[in-house]
């Protein structure tokens, strides 16, 4: 079985083709192709992602990236035309892509060569994320589903992050191995910070989440306060690492930040107050030296990581989980990885991180999540199904 996966939940346009074989409970995946078109340089000028601008970039990038991805997967173009009549096909495609005129024009131009490849299903992110960008990927999947007459599998982006841990060390082929359930998953990104109880693949319950800013969002906002480039998370981490390596000594009274909700009985987070504390700290210091910036970055990162680790440990203990999955863009943070690894080693708990490449948004994880759902249920939507709706606030 071959799967096309599409991810457009934020500012990365990502496509992948996966080949799936073996038992449906423990399938073997092979990555035939995988591509990502990043919009970081575009949004860096504005210090953040603008949804409508991101939507236009997805519409511009999707078809060229799709053609490249299909070619790399071994599907060559053909001049044999689709069995559907040209007039009816064009009318339907115009309806499906009425909100993406640039993508429609590109697709109509390429249509004579878009014959049905040996693809069994299309997996596409339907949420959570930015709804304008989600719709571009969904409508592109609907158009291909109509042309090829194959099902679409709607995928929860966060489930993708949970399952992104299976390919390790740049593996092109990997198995979905059994995990020792229950598992706790810590999902940390620019849009989400959640602790999820995983009772089995497809069986998820959010037991803790941020009440305001996500951890990655707080990193980016604090980076802007320190006049650091976008995306700010990696820049904060670089400064924090320099401060640790230099053993930078700053008075604890001068650079001290709170650990929000560290001792609450629940598993929730709050990072907006921490962000505000940084704002007041910068105001009180008046003129920041480079050492001040390093010290603030270190203290801020320490505060976020300490809370994440403490709450995650509490969840592991309560639910008697012996395995921890960490996913999302902030999972690439070196300090977070180090602290979680140290905690899990001490408590004799298995911890698994995705590769750095698959920590950020990608289509491989969407293909894995969608395929496992499809194998379990054999349910896929067609191009006009009501199930194919963008939901920016989709939860488990």
C-alpha positions in Angstrom: 0.0 0.0 0.0 1.2 3.5 -0.8 0.1 6.7 1.0 0.4 10.3 0.0 0.6 12.6 3.1 -0.1 16.4 3.1 0.7 18.8 6.0 -0.2 22.5 5.9 -1.2 23.3 9.5 1.1 26.4 9.9 4.0 27.7 7.9 5.6 24.5 6.5 4.3 23.0 3.3 5.1 19.3 3.6 4.4 16.2 1.5 5.6 12.6 1.7 4.9 9.3 0.0 5.1 6.2 2.3 5.0 2.5 1.3 3.4 0.3 3.9 3.6 -3.4 4.3 3.3 -6.2 6.9 0.7 -6.7 9.6 -1.7 -3.9 10.2 -1.0 -3.9 13.9 2.8 -3.6 13.4 3.3 -2.4 9.9 6.6 -1.6 8.2 6.9 1.8 6.6 9.3 2.9 3.9 9.7 6.6 3.2 9.8 6.9 -0.6 10.0 10.7 -0.6 9.7 13.5 1.9 9.9 17.3 1.2 9.3 20.5 3.2 9.0 24.0 1.9 9.6 26.4 4.9 8.3 29.9 5.1 10.6 31.0 7.9 12.5 33.6 5.8 9.2 35.2 4.7 7.7 35.5 8.2 11.0 36.4 9.9 10.6 39.9 8.4 7.4 40.3 10.5 8.4 38.5 13.6 5.7 35.9 13.4 3.3 33.9 11.1 0.5 35.8 9.3 -2.2 33.2 8.5 -3.3 34.7 5.2 0.2 35.2 4.0 1.0 31.6 5.0 -2.1 30.4 3.1 -0.9 32.1 -0.1 2.5 30.5 0.2 1.0 27.1 0.6 -1.2 27.6 -2.5 2.0 28.7 -4.4 4.2 25.8 -3.2 1.9 22.8 -3.1 1.8 21.7 -6.7 5.6 22.1 -7.4 6.4 20.3 -4.2 3.8 17.6 -5.0 5.3 17.0 -8.5 8.8 16.8 -7.0 7.7 14.4 -4.2 5.9 12.1 -6.6 8.8 12.1 -9.0 11.2 11.2 -6.1 8.8 8.4 -5.1 9.1 6.9 -8.5 5.9 8.1 -10.1 6.6 9.5 -13.6 4.3 11.9 -15.5 2.2 10.5 -18.3 0.3 12.2 -21.1 -2.6 9.6 -20.8 -5.7 11.6 -19.9 -8.1 11.0 -17.1 -11.3 9.0 -18.0 -13.5 11.8 -16.6 -14.7 14.3 -19.3 -12.5 17.4 -19.4 -15.4 19.8 -19.0 -17.0 18.1 -16.0 -13.6 17.6 -14.3 -12.6 21.3 -14.7 -16.0 22.5 -13.4 -15.7 20.3 -10.3 -12.1 21.3 -9.6 -13.1 25.0 -9.9 -15.7 24.4 -7.2 -13.2 22.5 -4.9 -10.4 25.1 -5.3 -12.6 28.2 -5.5 -10.7 29.8 -2.6 -7.2 28.9 -4.0 -7.2 30.4 -7.5 -3.4 30.2 -7.9 -3.4 26.6 -7.0 -6.3 25.9 -9.3 -4.5 27.5 -12.3 -1.4 25.4 -11.6 -3.4 22.3 -11.3 -5.4 22.8 -14.5 -2.2 23.4 -16.3 -0.7 20.2 -15.0 -4.0 18.2 -15.4 -3.2 16.4 -18.6 -0.3 14.7 -16.9 -1.9 13.9 -13.6 -3.1 10.3 -14.2 -3.8 8.1 -11.3 -0.6 6.7 -9.7 -0.5 3.6 -7.4 -1.6 5.6 -4.4 -4.1 3.9 -2.1 -5.1 6.8 0.1 -4.3 10.5 0.9 -3.6 11.5 4.5 -4.1 15.2 5.2 -4.0 17.3 8.4 -7.4 18.7 9.3 -6.4 20.3 12.6 -5.4 21.8 14.9 -3.6 24.7 13.3 -4.3 27.9 11.3 -7.6 27.3 9.6 -6.8 29.3 6.4 -3.6 27.2 5.9 -5.4 23.9 6.8 -8.0 24.5 4.1 -5.4 24.8 1.4 -4.0 21.3 2.2 -7.5 19.8 2.6 -8.8 21.3 -0.7 -5.7 20.1 -2.5 -6.3 16.6 -1.1 -10.0 16.9 -2.2 -9.0 17.8 -5.7 -6.6 14.8 -6.0 -9.2 12.5 -4.4 -11.6 13.6 -7.1 -9.2 13.2 -10.0 -7.9 9.8 -8.8 -11.0 8.5 -7.1 -9.2 7.5 -3.9 -10.1 8.0 -0.2 -8.8 10.7 2.1 -7.9 10.1 5.7 -8.3 13.1 8.0 -5.4 13.4 10.5 -5.1 15.1 13.8 -1.8 17.0 13.7 -1.1 16.3 17.4 -1.4 12.6 16.9 1.2 13.0 14.2 3.6 14.4 16.8 2.9 11.5 19.2 3.7 9.0 16.4 6.7 11.0 15.0 9.1 9.0 17.2 9.0 5.8 15.2 11.6 6.7 12.4 14.9 7.0 14.2 18.4 8.2 13.0 17.3 9.1 9.4 15.8 5.7 8.8 14.1 5.3 5.4 12.5 2.1 6.6 11.1 1.5 10.1 8.5 -0.5 12.0 5.8 0.7 14.3 6.8 -1.3 17.3 4.6 -2.0 20.2 4.8 0.4 23.1 4.3 -0.5 26.8 1.0 1.2 27.5 0.0 3.4 29.2 2.4 6.0 27.8 2.6 9.7 28.7 3.3 12.0 25.8 4.6 15.6 26.3 3.8 17.7 23.3 5.5 21.1 23.2 5.4 23.4 20.2 4.7 27.0 19.2 1.0 26.4 19.2 0.5 23.7 21.9 1.7 22.4 25.2 -0.1 19.3 26.3 0.4 16.2 28.5 -1.4 13.3 26.8 -2.3 9.9 28.3 -1.8 7.3 25.6 -3.7 4.1 26.3 -3.0 2.7 22.9 -2.5 3.9 19.3 -5.7 5.9 18.6 -6.6 6.1 22.3 -5.6 9.5 23.7 -6.7 11.7 26.5 -5.4 15.1 27.2 -4.7 15.3 31.0 -2.9 18.6 31.1 -2.5 21.7 28.8 -1.4 25.3 28.8 -4.1 27.7 30.0 -2.7 30.5 27.9 0.6 30.7 25.8 2.2 27.5 24.5 5.8 27.0 25.6 7.2 27.6 22.0 5.0 30.8 21.7 6.5 32.1 25.0 10.0 31.4 23.7 9.3 33.4 20.6 7.7 36.3 22.5 10.6 36.6 25.0 13.0 36.5 22.1 11.3 39.5 20.6 11.7 41.3 23.9 15.4 40.6 23.7 15.6 41.8 20.0 16.5 38.3 18.8 15.7 37.0 15.3 12.6 34.9 14.5 12.1 32.1 15.1 13.1 33.0 18.7 13.1 29.6 20.4 16.4 28.4 19.0 18.0 31.9 19.6 17.0 31.8 23.3 18.5 28.4 23.6 21.7 29.4 22.0 22.2 32.3 24.4 21.2 30.1 27.4 23.7 27.5 26.3 26.4 30.1 26.0 25.6 31.3 29.6 25.9 27.8 30.9 29.1 27.0 29.1 30.7 30.3 30.2 29.4 29.6 33.8 28.0 33.1 33.7 27.6 34.4 37.3 24.8 36.8 37.8 23.2 37.8 41.1 20.2 35.6 41.7 18.3 38.6 42.9 19.0 40.5 39.7 17.9 37.8 37.2 15.2 35.7 38.8 12.0 34.4 37.2 9.0 32.5 38.6 8.1 28.9 37.9 4.4 29.2 37.1 2.0 26.5 38.4 5.0 24.3 39.5 3.3 23.0 42.6 -0.4 22.9 41.5 -2.0 19.5 41.8 -3.1 19.4 38.2 -1.0 18.9 35.1 -1.8 22.3 33.5 0.7 25.0 32.5 0.7 28.8 32.3 3.4 30.7 30.5 1.9 34.2 30.0 2.8 35.3 33.5 6.4 34.2 33.0 6.5 36.2 29.8 5.2 39.2 31.6 7.8 38.7 34.4 10.5 38.9 31.7 9.0 42.1 30.4 9.1 43.7 33.9 12.6 42.4 34.4 13.8 44.1 31.2 12.0 47.3 32.2 13.7 47.3 35.6 17.2 46.6 34.2 16.6 49.6 31.8 19.7 49.0 29.6 20.5 45.4 28.8 24.1 44.2 28.4 24.9 41.1 26.4 25.5 39.3 29.6 22.1 40.3 30.8 20.5 38.9 27.7 22.4 35.6 28.2 21.4 35.4 31.8 17.7 36.2 31.1 17.7 33.5 28.3 19.2 31.0 30.6 16.8 31.8 33.5 13.8 31.8 31.2 14.7 28.5 29.6 15.4 27.0 33.0 12.0 28.1 34.3 10.1 26.7 31.3 12.0 23.4 31.4 11.7 23.0 35.1 7.9 23.3 35.0 7.6 20.9 32.0 9.8 18.3 33.6 8.0 18.5 37.0 4.5 18.2 35.6 5.5 15.4 33.2 7.0 13.4 36.1 3.8 13.9 38.1 1.7 12.5 35.2 4.1 9.5 34.7 3.7 8.7 38.4 0.0 9.1 38.6 -0.8 7.0 35.6 2.0 4.4 36.3 3.5 4.9 32.9 6.9 3.5 32.2 7.4 5.2 28.8 7.5 8.9 27.8 7.1 10.2 24.3 8.2 13.8 23.6 7.0 15.5 20.4 6.7 18.9 18.8 9.1 21.6 17.8 10.3 22.3 21.3 11.2 18.6 21.6 14.4 19.6 19.8 15.5 21.9 22.7 18.8 20.6 24.0 18.2 21.6 27.6 14.7 20.0 27.7 16.0 16.8 26.2 18.9 16.7 28.7 16.6 17.3 31.8 13.9 14.8 30.7 16.6 12.2 29.8 18.2 12.6 33.2 14.9 12.4 35.0 13.8 9.3 33.1 17.1 7.6 33.7 16.8 8.2 37.4 13.3 6.8 37.5 14.0 3.9 35.1 11.5 5.2 32.6 12.0 4.8 28.8 12.0 8.2 27.0 11.8 8.6 23.2 12.3 11.7 21.2 11.7 12.2 17.4 14.7 13.0 15.3 15.3 16.7 15.0 14.1 16.7 11.4 10.7 15.2 12.5 10.3 17.4 15.6 9.0 20.2 13.5 5.9 19.9 11.3 6.3 17.3 8.6 4.2 15.0 6.4 5.9 11.7 7.4 4.2 11.9 10.8 0.9 12.7 9.2 1.3 9.7 6.9 2.1 7.4 9.9 -0.9 8.6 11.9 -3.3 8.5 8.9 -2.1 5.1 7.8 -2.6 3.5 11.2 -6.1 5.0 11.4 -6.9 3.7 8.0 -5.6 0.2 8.8 -7.6 0.1 12.0 -10.9 1.3 10.5 -10.7 1.0 6.7 -12.5 4.3 6.8 -11.6 7.1 4.3 -13.6 10.1 3.2 -14.2 11.0 -0.4 -13.5 14.5 -1.8 -16.9 15.9 -0.9 -17.3 14.4 2.6 -18.4 16.6 5.5 -15.6 14.9 7.5 -13.1 17.0 5.6 -13.4 20.2 7.5 -10.5 22.4 8.9 -10.7 22.7 12.7 -8.1 25.0 14.1 -9.0 23.9 17.7 -9.2 20.2 17.1 -8.3 18.1 20.1 -8.0 14.4 20.8 
